[in-house]
Amino acid sequence: MQTAVFETKKAVASPVRDRVKKRIRAQAERLGPGGKLPKVVELCECLDVAGATVNVALEELEVEGVIRRRRGSGIYVAPHVGRKTVGLMIPVRDMNPSCFSGILVDACRRRADRQSERFLTYIQHLHGAAADDPDGHWALLEDVRRGRLNGLLAVGLLTGDELESLRVNDVQTVMMADESVEGVCGTVSIDVGAMVHMGVEALAARGRRRIALITPHGFRRSPHHPWVKARGQWQEDLDAWQVAMGKQGLEPRPEWTWEYVPTPDDLSGRVSFFTNEAQGHRAFKALWEQTERPDGLVILDDMMTRGALAAARQAGVEVGRDVAIATHANCGSPALLGEETRLMRMEVDAGEIVDAMFGMLEAAWAGKARRAHHRAVPRLCVEDK
């Protein structure tokens, strides 16, 4: 297992050297660990290139751990060659261990250990989330170009250039996305609609009649801001809430919804974000200042719930008595530790998502790939006091 954090950096490409590297890498993979490659002069003749080009390619392959050169003996395939190398692309602002992406990284590492696979973590550095920022993707593009990756798991949508590079270099890709994406072998998402219905139904079963919806912006591309939740997804959340309320014979009032939408700073033009915890704090205060306060909350992010709980304490509100909360939660996350008896938790299992993503990769590697989508359905957990 290997984990790497890469900074943004452009590399100078050499088409001839890349072609030579790809040919030598393919031969090394055919030979397998410990296999002996031809001498440099033989590689020059076979590939019809100069010795300097072959030597540079061999130096880079040795740095990448594909080959080992032994003075006076020859060029040998490194022990790990033949193992799959899988990358995980994650935005840095979601790497708190209590958040989903941190749990996803841990689950991927454990899976890679079991399967003896190499695992790389690519961190996207978001500098204020301005649309023209490089987002730290150059390291991924460089590894794809050099043939270092067999598969990629991506949290959030990739750009057109990234998808094209992955396609051209035959890197199978699975994304966390709510819809089918052209050029990837599969997508995985959390069934937020099912979560909304589950939350409203659980609250209504406990006699709550004025149920509000709190949803975060999420990590979604939009034409204006690179990581702002698309309006279409917010509308889907809202539609699910309205339908769920209707099924329980309850009125879905517009003032009982809250969505945080980041706006560009007037001076810098960059988008300023509140953390999800801060969003939850602001949302609870805004809803509690209304004349007719909600008596139940469906919150679609566990860190927002942390913020809402803090705001409730400050306002002297007793959760469970004055207001009941049905919240998203991640299995194994400490985000809501100690609050279990006060909350109805709709838990998402990162292990299920990891298994689904790797299953799609393995099907693609085996030539059985068909574009697939998996929705992870949360389970309701209620602990009595």
Beta strands, then each sheet from edge to edge (+ up, - down):
strand 1: 36-37
strand 2: 67-70
strand 3: 74-77
strand 4: 85-91
strand 5: 118-124
strand 6: 151-155
strand 7: 172-176
strand 8: 186-190
strand 9: 211-215
strand 10: 257-259
strand 11: 296-299
strand 12: 324-330
strand 13: 343-348
strand 14: 372-376
strand 15: 379-382
sheet 1: 1+ 3- 2+
sheet 2: 5+ 4+ 6+ 7+ 8+ 14+
sheet 3: 10+ 9+ 11+ 12+ 13+ 15-
end
